[in-house]
């Protein structure tokens, strides 16, 4: 699946999440992967960029995006 399709899928399934919050979540997971975290996907990760892998994990629901709120104070 293309990156644009994955992004659209995530944003459609999570109406309270915007693309900037998604970018932050992908960046955090990407850092974890680059610092030695094991991928939660059952794929060969040697030829996949960490940012793409992080987005795929979020799209599959293997990594939850939390910590964002709709309340403004």
C-alpha angles and dihedrals in degrees: 000000000000121000091243090054092049091050092049091048092052094047092047092051093045109046093175091058121083128198094260092055089047090052090053091049092049091048092051093048090045090055090050092051093048090050093057107278114149117243116248091215122092096230138106101268098187094094099036122091114239092239091054091046091051091050091049091051091051092047091053091050093244092121117043122215109220140152099068121114135191093219118104117198 
